[in-house]
Amino acid sequence: MPLTFAGTLDRSAVVDAVDLLAPLVESTAVAEAWDRTSALDGLTVGGLVRHLVSQPECAVEFLTTPGPPGADAVQLVDHYDRVDWWRAPVDAAENTSIRDDFNAMAAAGAEESLEVLRSSARELAAAIAAAGPTTYVPWQDCALPTDDFLVVRLMEIVVHADDLAVSIGTPPPDFSPEVVEPVLALLAALAARRHGSVDLVRALSRRERSHGAVSAF
């Protein structure tokens, strides 16, 4: 059975996760490191912040924008096969273009990113409450079950919040199990798709038989 969270996700967890970003994004350490390279090669701390706050921003936008009729309905993990950066090398144009775009957006300064976060946080609960059963994702020209779309946003938030915390030498936000457990399930499913289930099972259960990386990305 394909992985899906349709009808089972605690949607309030998405709002809670976004609320936990504020102390990290607003920190003095982030502002002081804005133009320095982050834990992700080639991406500045500012670019990383702008990418992080774009998650609730695009959630509000996509949840409130009807998609075209007849858009392809895609399963959660399958939708990554439509994402050109997922299997591309880190230094490939599919990835470096994303990095460069957010570095450029960060040139507007920390306050602009803070306002994006504040604005989307104010609007997110209402956008989620009014959302239909599916959400159109224009980047991949497909529709995901809305709960699955929200889990993708949660994954991006949890992963990039950790990237940001590492970049400034502080602990990441203490996300609840309602946030983290769907993220872990998605990451495990993606890792299995990339590396095969045998390697993933061994990496998670048998240290003596684990070999090589099993990262989802």
N, C-alpha and C positions, 0 to 999 in steps of 0.2 A: 504494500500500500504506500503510495507516494506521501512524503512528509507534507503535512499541511496543518495549520493552526486555525483554519476556518471554523468559527463557532466555538472555539475553546480558549482563545487568547483573552487574558485579563487586560482590556484596553486601557484601564487606568494606569497600568504599569508604564505605558508609553509617556503619559503626562508626568508621572513621577520621575522617570529617567531624565527627561528634559529638565525638570526642575533641579535635579542634582548637578546639572552642568554649570549652573550659574556661579557657584563659588569658585570653581576651577577656572572658568573662562574669565571671570572678573578679577582674578588674583593679580597682585602686583608683579609676581614672578613672570606671568605670561606677558604683561605689558613690557617689562624690561627685556624680555627675550624675543620680542616680536619679529625682529629682522634676522635673528640667528637661525641656523639650520636646526630643524627638529630631529627627533629620533628616526624620521623617515628621510632617507638620503634625497637631497635636492628640494625638499619641501620645507619652507620656513615655518617657524612656530606660528606666525600670523596666517600663513597659508593653511596650516593644519587646523587652526581655530576656525577659519572661514569655511573649510570643508566640514568640520564638525557641526557648526551651527546651521549649515545648509540642510541637514537632515530634518529637523523639525520644520524648517522653512519650506522644503519641497513637500513634506507631508501635508502641511496646510494647503499648499497650492494644488497638489494632485487630488487630495481628498475632496476638494470643493470644485473641481473642474471636470465636467462630464467628458468621457472619452468618445471617440467616433463609434458609430454603430458598427457591429460586426468585428470589433477588434479581437485578435487572437486571444483566447483564454489559455493561460500558461500555468503549469504547476510551479511551486516555489523553487525547487532545485533546478528544474528544467529552464527556468528563466535565465539562469546564469550562462547557459549555452548561447544565449543571445547577447551576452555582454562581451564586447571585444577585448576588454582588458584582463578578463579573468585568467585566461590561459597564456596571455602574452608575457614575455620577460619584463622584469621591472624597468629595464632601460628602453623598452620598446615605445614607439610613439603613442600607442594606445594608453600607456600609463603616464609617460612624461607630459603628454598634453593636458591631462587632468591636473597634474602637479603644477604645471606652468599657469594654467587658468586660475587656480586658487591662489597661487603666489601673487598673480596680478590683481586679483580681487582684494587681497589683503592690503594692497597699497592704499586703500581707502582708510586704513587705520583701525585700531582696536575698537574705538567707539562704534563704528559702523557695524562690526560683527556683534558687539554687545546688543545693539538695537535690533539686529536681525533675530537674535536669541530671545530678547524680551518680547518682541512683537509676536513671534511665532508661538512662544509659550502662552501668551494671552489668548491666542486664537485656537490653540490645538484641541482643547477639550471639546469645544463646540464643533470643530471640523470633524473630529472623530465621531461625535454623537450623530451628526447629520450624514455621515458617509453611507453610501450604498454597499451592497454585498461585494462588489468588485471595484478596483481602482485601476485606472488607466495609467500606464507608465510610458510617457512619450519617448524616453531615451531608447527603449527597446520595442516600441510600437506594439504593446501587448497589455492585457489586463490580468491582474493578479487578484485572488481573493483578498479582500481588504485586510483581514487579519494577517495574511502572509506578507502583504506589502508593509504592514506595520512592524512585523518581525525583522524584515530587511532593514528598516530604519533603526530598530533596536540594536541589531548587530553592528551597524555602522557607528552608532553612538557609543556602545560599549568598547569596541575595538579602538576607535579613534580617541576616546577619552583616556584610555590607557596610554596610547601613543603620546598624547599631550602631557599626561602626568609624568611619564618617563622623561620627556623632553625638558621638563623644568625641575625634576628631582623631587616629586611629591607623590604621595599615594593617590591612586585613582579613586573616583567616587565609589561609595559602598552601595552598589546597586542591589536591589532586592532579588530573591530567588525568582519572583515573577518576571523580572527583567532578564536575568542571567540564564535561566534554564532554557527558554526558547532559543536564545542566542547560541548556547552550547549545542543544542540539537541541530540547528542549522549549520554551524561550523563543522560538526561531525559528519553531517550528510554531504557537505561540500568536499570535505577531506576524503571521504570514501569515493566520491565521484572522480576525484583527481588521482588518487593513489591506489584505489581498490580497497575493498572491505577487509581483506586479510591483513594487509599492512596496518590498517587503522586499528583493528581489533588487537593485534599484537602490541602496537604502541601503547594502547590504553590498558592492556591487561597483563602483558608478559614482557617485562623489561629485558629479560635475557634473549628474547626473540625479536625484539624491536630493532629495526635498522632503517636509517635514512629519515628524511624529513617527511612529515605527514601534514604539513600546514595546509589549511583550506585555501590560502592565497599565495 
